[in-house]
Amino acid sequence: MSVQLELLRHGDTGQRSYRGQLDDALSEQGWAQLRAAVQGRAWDRIVSSSLQRCAAFAQELAAARQLPLQLDARLAEYHFGAWQGVPIERIAQEQGDALGRFWADPVACPPPGAETFQAFRDRLTAALDDLAATARDQRVLVITHGGAIRLLRCLAEQRSYGDMAGIDVPHASLHPLAWRNAVAV
């Protein structure tokens, strides 16, 4: 069984680092980006990461359009371990080789203390499998994070995780996704 979803990345937070599971608020620019992204689009329900940079907008949109909303912590961003919250420029300067290896092969070369890619994959696929089982013919908006969208696109498009760094996922961008239960890579 396949379900059509639209993934929406949260808007700008004003931070320049791997934010991961830090619970940042949206900047004013982020709110504006998201409001513009959903103009003229319609969904039957919304499912969102529970982190506030996703959930706050999801709550606003669901209330404005009187749509059912589900917050799902499994849709949270990848936990970047020791790199979480550190400016990317500093990581590049101090650990440039490790950063390059991570971008090339995030499975084999994760940041120090980071979530394993298998755990990241497992929680995201479980969330989407559960959603697909209940979505039927609904149009579902899934509000989540850049890393989550990249991983899910790799799975759905049967791409290598090494392709993740090359998938463009700007703030407040929409990504149609055909999801099949129990995707195997």
Helices and strands as residue ranges (DSSP letters): E 2-9, H 28-38, E 45-48, H 52-65, E 69-71, G 73-75, G 81-83, H 88-104, H 117-135, E 140-144, H 146-156, G 161-166, E 174-180
